[in-house]
Amino acid sequence: MSQQDLKKEVVEILSNHRTGVLSSVENNKPHSRYMTFYNEDLTLFTPTQADTEKIEEIEKNPAVSVLLGYEDKGQSDTYVEIAGTSTINNSEQLKKQFWDESFNKWFDGPEDPNYVFLQIQPETVRILNNQGEPPQELHL
């Protein structure tokens, strides 16, 4: 499969799946949790509270891993594994663009100063479990 075809497939998986697993590093060990992800040209954004431990973890070590796509049929689902670097993004435009009423459980609205995003810049993206094909890597 060409790199262009791989990119199309990765974008399709990212577009069709919002819930995934974010793993950061805590005390030199993986720390994973489910998060909601938004894709903008292979850069991922996930909302979080500024005063959470994941922010502290990212500030100490920005290396993260994301799994997205494995949620409907189980063993036959194609999914992506993303290794990248995360930064904190406090953009007002981003906060308004991705605001969802369900966020009211955690935030007082898009202007809430505790409402921030982790921005994840992929370094490698692998497509796994793709109809019996071996894992394929998108080179970025």
C-alpha positions as CSV (number, residue, x, y, z in Angstrom):
1,M,0.0,0.0,0.0
2,S,1.4,3.4,-0.9
3,Q,2.1,6.1,1.8
4,Q,-0.8,8.2,0.3
5,D,-3.2,5.2,0.6
6,L,-2.0,4.6,4.1
7,K,-2.6,8.2,5.0
8,K,-6.1,8.1,3.6
9,E,-6.8,5.0,5.7
10,V,-5.4,6.5,8.9
11,V,-7.5,9.7,8.4
12,E,-10.6,7.5,7.9
13,I,-10.0,5.6,11.1
14,L,-9.3,8.8,13.0
15,S,-12.4,10.4,11.6
16,N,-14.7,7.5,12.5
17,H,-13.4,7.0,16.1
18,R,-13.3,9.6,18.8
19,T,-12.7,7.4,21.9
20,G,-9.3,5.9,22.3
21,V,-6.5,5.3,24.8
22,L,-3.9,7.9,25.7
23,S,-0.7,6.6,27.4
24,S,1.7,8.9,29.0
25,V,4.7,8.3,31.3
26,E,4.4,8.4,35.1
27,N,7.4,7.5,37.2
28,N,9.0,5.8,34.2
29,K,5.9,3.6,33.7
30,P,3.1,3.7,31.2
31,H,-0.1,5.4,32.5
32,S,-3.2,4.9,30.3
33,R,-6.7,6.3,30.2
34,Y,-9.6,6.7,27.8
35,M,-9.9,10.1,26.1
36,T,-11.8,11.8,23.4
37,F,-9.8,12.7,20.3
38,Y,-10.2,15.2,17.5
39,N,-8.2,15.0,14.3
40,E,-6.9,18.0,12.3
41,D,-4.6,16.8,9.5
42,L,-3.1,14.0,11.6
43,T,-2.6,16.2,14.6
44,L,-4.7,15.0,17.5
45,F,-6.4,17.1,20.2
46,T,-7.9,15.8,23.4
47,P,-9.6,18.0,26.0
48,T,-8.6,17.8,29.6
49,Q,-8.4,19.8,32.8
50,A,-5.3,21.9,33.3
51,D,-5.0,20.7,36.9
52,T,-4.8,17.0,36.2
53,E,-1.9,14.6,36.7
54,K,-1.7,14.0,32.9
55,I,-0.6,17.6,32.4
56,E,2.1,17.1,35.0
57,E,3.2,13.9,33.3
58,I,3.3,15.6,29.8
59,E,5.3,18.5,31.2
60,K,7.9,16.0,32.6
61,N,7.9,13.7,29.6
62,P,6.0,14.7,26.4
63,A,6.2,11.2,24.8
64,V,2.8,9.7,24.4
65,S,1.1,6.8,22.7
66,V,-2.5,6.7,21.4
67,L,-4.7,3.7,20.3
68,L,-7.8,4.5,18.2
69,G,-10.2,2.4,16.3
70,Y,-10.6,-0.9,18.1
71,E,-14.1,-0.6,19.4
72,D,-16.9,-2.1,17.2
73,K,-16.4,-5.7,16.2
74,G,-13.5,-6.6,18.5
75,Q,-10.9,-8.9,17.0
76,S,-11.5,-7.9,13.4
77,D,-11.3,-4.1,13.9
78,T,-8.6,-2.2,12.1
79,Y,-7.0,0.4,14.5
80,V,-4.1,2.8,14.6
81,E,-1.2,3.0,17.1
82,I,0.3,6.5,17.2
83,A,3.6,7.4,18.9
84,G,4.2,11.1,19.3
85,T,4.9,14.1,21.4
86,S,2.3,16.1,23.3
87,T,2.1,19.7,24.3
88,I,-0.5,21.7,26.1
89,N,-2.7,24.0,23.9
90,N,-4.8,26.7,25.5
91,S,-6.1,28.2,22.2
92,E,-9.4,30.0,22.5
93,Q,-10.3,29.1,18.9
94,L,-9.7,25.4,19.7
95,K,-11.8,25.5,22.8
96,K,-14.7,27.0,20.9
97,Q,-14.2,24.7,17.8
98,F,-14.4,21.5,19.8
99,W,-16.7,22.5,22.7
100,D,-19.4,20.0,23.4
101,E,-22.2,20.3,25.9
102,S,-21.2,17.0,27.5
103,F,-18.0,18.9,28.7
104,N,-20.3,20.8,31.2
105,K,-19.6,18.0,33.7
106,W,-16.0,19.2,34.0
107,F,-16.0,22.8,32.7
108,D,-18.0,26.0,33.1
109,G,-18.0,26.6,29.3
110,P,-15.4,27.1,26.6
111,E,-14.0,30.1,28.5
112,D,-13.1,28.0,31.6
113,P,-9.4,28.5,32.3
114,N,-9.1,24.9,33.4
115,Y,-10.3,23.7,30.0
116,V,-7.2,23.0,27.8
117,F,-6.2,20.5,25.1
118,L,-3.4,18.1,24.8
119,Q,-2.0,18.5,21.3
120,I,-0.4,15.3,20.0
121,Q,2.0,15.5,17.0
122,P,2.5,12.0,15.6
123,E,6.0,10.7,14.9
124,T,4.9,7.3,13.7
125,V,1.5,5.9,12.9
126,R,0.9,2.2,12.4
127,I,-2.2,0.5,11.0
128,L,-2.8,-2.8,12.7
129,N,-5.3,-5.7,12.3
130,N,-6.1,-4.6,8.8
131,Q,-7.8,-7.7,7.3
132,G,-5.0,-10.0,8.0
133,E,-2.3,-7.8,6.5
134,P,0.9,-7.2,8.5
135,P,1.2,-3.9,10.4
136,Q,1.9,-1.0,8.1
137,E,3.7,2.2,9.1
138,L,2.9,5.7,7.8
139,H,6.1,7.7,7.6
140,L,5.6,11.3,8.7
